[in-house]
Amino acid sequence: MLPDAIRTLIEDEQHRQGGHLVEGIDLDQYLKKLGECAELLSDSVAGRCRGFVAFYCNDESTRQAYITMVLVAPEYRRLGIASALVSCVLTLARRRGFTTCRLEVAESNADAYSLYTALGFVLVEQRGPRQLLEVRL
């Protein structure tokens, strides 16, 4: 089950972005899938979730991890929280023997793209308005 603090953070951001954070799938279905299948790392202070990363580190055949969402509450952005959370996922995946990690980012999200390239991610494939990035672990 997805923790309430993370669910609220996603729902608030979905509203802020006019429904564009999670597109092409019902938000409730996506939240259910995250709660049932994804691993989560979060940063919380005084019971308030400042940000989280949801990822899959379960593809034993390809040894490839996948980050499905990185989200930091607006008032806590630019503090290094997203970078720290993604770095933790990369370290965890490496320790588990995974060799690469992938994620998708909207081409229009320059801040996120800069963050991921600073962490070593490179463009693998252009997927319409989204870019598939990968980093070797």
Backbone hydrogen bonds, N-H to C=O, Kabsch-Sander energy under -0.5 kcal/mol:
donor,donor_aa,acceptor,acceptor_aa,energy
6,I,3,P,-0.5
7,R,3,P,-2.5
8,T,4,D,-2.9
9,L,5,A,-1.7
10,I,6,I,-2.4
11,E,7,R,-2.7
12,D,8,T,-2.7
13,E,9,L,-2.0
14,Q,10,I,-2.8
15,H,11,E,-2.0
16,R,12,D,-2.5
17,Q,13,E,-2.3
18,G,15,H,-1.7
19,G,14,Q,-3.3
20,H,17,Q,-1.0
23,E,21,L,-0.6
30,Y,26,D,-2.3
31,L,27,L,-2.7
32,K,28,D,-2.2
33,K,29,Q,-2.4
34,L,30,Y,-2.5
35,G,31,L,-2.4
36,E,32,K,-2.0
37,C,33,K,-2.9
38,A,33,K,-0.7
38,A,34,L,-1.2
39,E,55,F,-3.2
41,L,53,V,-2.1
43,D,51,G,-2.7
45,V,48,R,-2.3
48,R,45,V,-2.1
49,C,47,G,-0.5
50,R,43,D,-3.0
50,R,48,R,-0.7
51,G,43,D,-1.3
52,F,71,L,-2.5
53,V,41,L,-2.5
54,A,69,M,-2.8
55,F,39,E,-2.5
56,Y,66,Y,-3.1
60,E,58,N,-1.5
63,R,59,D,-2.1
64,Q,59,D,-0.7
65,A,63,R,-0.5
65,A,100,T,-2.8
66,Y,56,Y,-2.6
67,I,102,R,-2.8
68,T,54,A,-2.0
68,T,66,Y,-0.6
69,M,54,A,-1.7
71,L,52,F,-2.4
73,A,50,R,-2.7
76,Y,73,A,-2.4
77,R,74,P,-1.2
79,L,76,Y,-0.7
84,A,80,G,-2.2
85,L,81,I,-2.5
86,V,82,A,-2.7
87,S,83,S,-2.4
88,C,84,A,-1.9
89,V,85,L,-1.9
90,L,86,V,-2.4
91,T,87,S,-2.3
92,L,88,C,-2.6
93,A,89,V,-3.0
94,R,90,L,-2.4
95,R,91,T,-2.4
96,R,92,L,-1.5
97,G,94,R,-1.6
98,F,93,A,-2.6
99,T,63,R,-2.7
100,T,63,R,-1.4
101,C,135,V,-1.9
102,R,65,A,-2.2
103,L,133,L,-1.8
104,E,67,I,-0.5
105,V,131,Q,-2.1
107,E,129,P,-3.3
109,N,106,A,-2.0
110,A,108,S,-1.5
113,Y,109,N,-2.4
114,S,110,A,-2.5
115,L,111,D,-2.1
116,Y,112,A,-2.7
117,T,113,Y,-2.5
118,A,114,S,-2.0
119,L,115,L,-1.1
120,G,117,T,-1.4
121,F,116,Y,-2.4
122,V,134,E,-2.8
124,V,132,L,-3.3
125,E,132,L,-1.5
127,R,125,E,-0.5
127,R,130,R,-3.5
130,R,127,R,-1.8
131,Q,105,V,-2.9
132,L,125,E,-3.2
133,L,103,L,-3.0
133,L,131,Q,-0.6
134,E,122,V,-2.3
135,V,101,C,-2.2
137,L,99,T,-3.3
